[in-house]
Amino acid sequence: MKKIIFLASVLIIAMLGSANSVLAQTGDISGTVTDRSTGEALIGVNIIIRGTQFGTATDLDGNFTIRNIRPGEYSVEFSYIGYERVLMTGIRVVANQTTTLNMQLSEQALTAGDEVVVIGERPIFDIEKSSTSTMMSREQIAAAPVRRVDEIVGMTAGVVRDPTGLYIRGGRASETGFIVDGVSAQDPLAGTGFGLDLGANAIQNVEVTTGGVDVEHGNLTSGVVSVQTQSGGDRYSGYFTHKRDNPGRMTGATSNFFTDIYDFSLGGPLPITKNLLPALGINIPGDMYFFMAGQMNVTNEFMRQTAGQVSSSLIDNDFWSPRQDNRWSGMFKLTYRIKPSMRIETAYTRSLTVNQNTRMLQIVGDDVQIRPGYQFFFQEDLNNANTYAHDSKMAYIKWTHALSSTTFYDFQFSRLFTRLRADANGRNWRPQFVDGEFDAESIVVFPVTPFPANDNFWYVLPGPGFANNGGIAPLWHDHYAEEYTLRANITRFLANNNHRLRFGFEMKFMEYQWISINRPWVGAPIQIGEGEFSQTSRLGATSDIWNVRPARGAFYLTDQIRYRGLIANLGARLEYWFPGKYVDDAVKNPLAPVPDAIREAYMNETYSLFGHRFKMRLLPRVNVSFPVRENMVMYFNYAHKSKLPHPTHIYAGLDPFYQDRSFLSNLGNPNLDPEVDISYEIGFRYQLTSNDALNVTAFWSDKYDFITSQRIVIVDATGRDTERSFRVNGDFARVRGLELSYFKRYSHFLQSNLSVTYSRAEGLSSTSNDALQQLLVGGQDIGNNIETPLAWDRPWDIKGSIIFTWDRPTPLFGLAPLNQMRVFLSGNFRSGIRYTPMEFRGLERNPVTGVEDWRPIYERNTDPNLRFSEIGDSWLMFDLNFQRWFNISGVRVMATVEVTNLFNNKNSAIVNPVTGRAYRTDYPTDQAALVALRENRAFDVPSNVRDPRYLDPRDNNRPSYLDPSNFLAQRHIMFGLGFNF
């Protein structure tokens, strides 16, 4: 009921705001449409005024007239079967006058239906589009200080980017779809939402769809990031640039992250077919083009803390990891245009990332707390911290063919391979035998610091709170995912282009392997005598190992209907998934630790095909837009989306002979259903002028069947009762919000945009492990009944950017240096990090007197209504990019200065839950001055954090106030020099 009232209110406001005056004066548009090559009149050409109900068709002489149009600026579209679609922008209608508009159309054999030739300035946005999306063009990407896809996406409305990931309209980071050239490029096991790490120089455009996702896209419950890479053209072009923030070494300057970035690209006609073969008298039909690009991005990051050498056992040598964070990417693409109606495209892309950021492996994305990935505990010994190496490879071949002027199809076959290894900075998975201490701890080291208890007795103060005993990171992890995908679409235009039918299918065949071991040295051989060692007793403290071959896919159908300004996309997607033989065998095997109720439900709720069990779900999607007045369109979206649970939730612990016997170890649930999102969206697009546009959107999303935990008892292969943590579909969340975007363009040299988003993301739990706290104390909490804000909820997000370009014969203000330049400035205000407040519980006992007059005790408030109820300090960030270029013999030489966090704001990424603000960094060094601060509540910290105001021999906690990842990156200045031809 609330949803109906909410959406109805918006509709009523719209109808009141769009009331038209019946007495308004009007004008007309008339003209003639002819064939460009023959000059003959074209009969039956569709002419519509975008964003209105006005339209007509040409008569027997190719003439047309559209009457009674309100005065103003309009975009007029011409479409005809077998010809290009043309959009003329900036057409002005004057009261009581007729505007003449003649058009020549060229034949075109191949069209995707959305390809339009624009005459005049390109519209700021497509006023008729029913989905909510933002397109970042190659020019906009080049103007901004961005280097990776996630940085580009973070600039768009409805997206929150922080050190923990990307969140689109309140969804988890792992809920987003990531598409590159039509191929899903997401690592399905890492839980980050991304996989292939592309450099910005390889990208042609990035479209971020936050509402109204097309039926072609599946296995997601949030938005879609769709990347189109560059292709070669008719002339050779190339690009090379080097950007750096350092003089060749680390210095004391906080803006020196020791960052170096190299980008290159080259494209054009393929020399073999353009020059070599014709010289040999061999001519092949059509034209072939190539494009290649590469990027090296190495940095010590803003923390400026480094290991002696970052190493990974996945890579043979350390050449690929010269710094703390190392990102390499490259691609090669070939395009063969056989003739206008046939095209083949193939590409190979690879990326390699090596660093020590724990966010590289979010395990299941929603299974860990939302915090930065810096390994603070190992700050003084990063040589023993976890190193993450992520290697991704993507290859595809795509065939596109127009069967006629009304029908075309495309066919794509692709392979994606991603592998991630986490180890203790290059060490093998475990030692040959245990010969020392491997658990990392903070210990007392010489020289000790005494603490007087009385005249005759002294304590020794504990270690620094950092790992310093030579122990190593406890995680060893290796996974790979290989996906072969077959995808095809066929599109047919009917009723003079007023109907567009599209049918398609997608088939994925996967192989996943997962090896995750915690404290792998547990169970390793121990020397018990001269040349005598114990037998291997177990595989680490905890472990999970499986190799599976599931499959999934979909069939989808959509019909786009156009009628008097109304555009309706009515579609449905039928998704299916086969858990695979691994699960089918486990359900049939009486020794497998699968509860009997789950066995029965799996057999009852799945279908059988050639002896393999599968499930399926039908997902309807509806997108509608229609004009409510001239240049104002209302649109509505309704969509069902689903995403398969992370594979660990399904496959963990099912092997009866390879069991993790640790307390409450994970047990997969073969009968899990996909997580489901049902979303609604209603909005308006209003093009005030050809250079001013406004978009207002209200959105609502219900998410259910999300994964949570429960405690079960199973009988293992030995016949013993064993407790397990078992995943079930039992969680729920909802997101609702409002979004406003304004776009402004002034002539050719200035464009700007401003977006304001207010949203609330609430649910029963923020992770699938929230219920485990209750399980560990003997409870049984399948979520709970209280909806509270989710950990990543950021209610306010305000973004804006300005791009100023001046490249004219006359310099700005007549000053020669002020020409051939571009300035990009962006700003972002955002609500702070959510946290659960802590309560004062009293004072600790004095370590000398035993009196309760020592440091304050703060513990997390147990009231479930207060979970993530508070918000820390807001974020404010500004970025600047200045580019100046000049031409030398056809080569453009460009110098750049990039400044991120221009005003050096301290934005807290980790909140002190006692004060609700960032941890203080202004502690004095003098102990007497520290003691004087004990009554200052602004310096209080949780009880599990070391408090420098109280020297205490019992306190071996971590000094969280020293963590450099408490804040976002400080001001960073990059200088660059590039060459473009």
JOGI-V914535 format. One record per helix or strand of 3 or more residues. SS is the DSSP state (H for helix, E for strand). FROM is the first residue (numbers start at 1). LEN is the number of residues. Records with the same first field share a line. If there is no record, write none. Layout:
# JOGI-V914535
SS: FROM-LEN  FROM-LEN
This chain:
# JOGI-V914535
H: 2-16  138-6  149-5  173-3  200-3  271-9  358-3  376-3  382-3  581-8  596-10  647-5  772-5  812-3  864-3  927-6  937-3  960-3  964-3
E: 26-10  46-4  55-3  63-8  72-8  86-8  98-3  103-3  117-3  132-5  159-4  165-4  177-4  203-9  224-6  237-8  260-10  287-13  325-15  342-14  387-16  407-17  450-5  457-4  475-20  499-20  526-4  542-7  551-13  566-13  607-3  612-18  632-12  665-3  675-15  692-24  721-26  750-14  796-11  821-10  838-6  856-5  875-14  891-10  972-9
